[in-house]
Amino acid sequence: MESPADDEASAFRALADPTRRQILEDLRGGELAAGEIASRFPISAPSISRHLGVLKGAGLVTERRDANRILYSLAEERLAMCVGRFLSAVCPEQIVLRHTKWRPSAEGETS
């Protein structure tokens, strides 16, 4: 079993590549099929498949089958936990500032 530090390291290794970061950004809008993801990049489908494998191995995306398609989703909680734990340790005061800065104003909130 991986230690939390090893587990976090796999997430950061996955995040080190700009193509993988772009895949995560694309998945922010919701679930996408592997082919849809591949069509967004100027690299081969097998290369995208390898990137998706790295992201899945790091736990940053989940996949499910729908007939002959593989659909990928962002594992938001896992990503937030890995990055958040690191940021809390390195710059805890910035976490507080970020929450305050991005919180909607009282007048913009809806009940």
Stockholm file with secondary structure:
# STOCKHOLM 1.0

chainA/1-111         MESPADDEASAFRALADPTRRQILEDLRGGELAAGEIASRFPISAPSISRHLGVLKGAGLVTERRDANRILYSLAEERLAMCVGRFLSAVCPEQIVLRHTKWRPSAEGETS
#=GR chainA/1-111 SS CCCHHHHHHHHHHHHTSHHHHHHHHHHTTSCEEHHHHHTTSSSCHHHHHHHHHHHHHTTSEEEEEETTEEEEEECHHHHHHHHHHHHHHHCHHHHHHHHHHHSCCGGGCCC
#=GC SS_cons         CCCHHHHHHHHHHHHTSHHHHHHHHHHTTSCEEHHHHHTTSSSCHHHHHHHHHHHHHTTSEEEEEETTEEEEEECHHHHHHHHHHHHHHHCHHHHHHHHHHHSCCGGGCCC
//
